[in-house]
């Protein structure tokens, strides 16, 4: 598989195929990524989830929280970012 040339679709992974996954939020495409990480409390979402803090083209700061298992990935939260972005490095 040539990963550099693999076709992508704007959907989250799903066990039964990419056409079955939840749609990626439209305002994430072209947004400025402020930070990517996981929740400090890993019990809140299994493994801490995947947190993406981003700024939309319109300038709004938003947060996307994704959870996943071997069955696929889904959106737990999508909305305003009410805390500071995840630090770039954790010591």
C-alpha positions as CSV (number, residue, x, y, z in Angstrom):
1,X,0.0,0.0,0.0
2,X,1.3,3.4,-0.9
3,X,0.3,5.4,2.2
4,X,1.4,8.7,0.6
5,X,-1.1,8.3,-2.3
6,X,-4.0,6.6,-0.5
7,X,-7.3,8.2,-1.1
8,X,-9.0,9.7,1.9
9,X,-12.7,10.3,2.6
10,X,-14.1,12.8,5.1
11,X,-15.5,10.1,7.5
12,X,-14.3,8.5,10.7
13,X,-13.1,4.9,10.7
14,X,-15.8,2.2,11.0
15,X,-15.4,-1.5,11.3
16,X,-17.7,-2.2,8.3
17,X,-16.1,0.3,5.9
18,X,-15.3,3.9,5.5
19,X,-18.7,4.7,3.9
20,X,-20.4,3.8,7.2
21,X,-18.4,6.1,9.5
22,X,-19.6,9.3,11.0
23,X,-18.8,12.4,8.9
24,X,-15.9,14.5,9.8
25,X,-17.1,18.0,10.9
26,X,-17.1,20.2,7.9
27,X,-15.5,23.1,9.7
28,X,-12.4,21.0,10.6
29,X,-11.3,20.9,7.0
30,X,-9.1,23.9,6.4
31,X,-9.1,24.8,10.1
32,X,-5.9,25.8,12.0
33,X,-5.1,23.0,14.4
34,X,-4.2,24.5,17.8
35,X,-3.4,21.3,19.6
36,X,-3.9,17.5,19.4
37,X,-3.7,15.3,22.5
38,X,-5.7,13.3,25.0
39,X,-7.7,14.1,28.1
40,X,-5.8,14.3,31.4
41,X,-8.5,12.1,33.0
42,X,-8.2,8.9,30.9
43,X,-11.2,7.4,32.8
44,X,-13.6,10.1,31.3
45,X,-13.3,8.4,27.9
46,X,-11.6,5.1,27.3
47,X,-7.9,5.7,27.0
48,X,-8.4,9.5,27.2
49,X,-9.8,9.8,23.7
50,X,-8.4,12.0,21.0
51,X,-8.8,15.8,21.5
52,X,-8.4,18.2,18.6
53,X,-8.6,21.9,19.5
54,X,-8.9,24.0,16.3
55,X,-9.7,27.4,15.0
56,X,-12.3,27.6,12.2
57,X,-11.9,29.8,9.1
58,X,-14.3,32.2,10.8
59,X,-12.1,32.5,13.8
60,X,-14.1,30.4,16.3
61,X,-12.1,28.2,18.7
62,X,-13.6,24.7,18.8
63,X,-12.9,21.3,20.4
64,X,-13.5,17.9,18.9
65,X,-13.3,14.8,21.2
66,X,-13.2,11.5,19.5
67,X,-13.5,8.0,21.1
68,X,-12.7,4.7,19.5
69,X,-12.4,1.0,19.9
70,X,-11.7,-1.8,17.4
71,X,-15.2,-1.2,16.1
72,X,-14.5,2.3,14.9
73,X,-14.4,5.9,16.0
74,X,-17.1,8.4,16.9
75,X,-17.6,12.0,18.1
76,X,-18.2,12.4,21.9
77,X,-18.1,16.2,21.9
78,X,-18.0,18.9,19.2
79,X,-18.4,22.5,20.2
80,X,-16.8,25.6,21.7
81,X,-13.5,25.2,23.3
82,X,-13.8,26.4,26.9
83,X,-10.4,25.6,28.2
84,X,-7.0,26.5,27.1
85,X,-5.5,24.3,24.3
86,X,-3.5,21.3,25.3
87,X,0.2,22.3,26.0
88,X,2.6,21.6,23.1
89,X,4.8,19.5,25.4
90,X,4.1,17.6,28.6
91,X,7.0,17.3,31.1
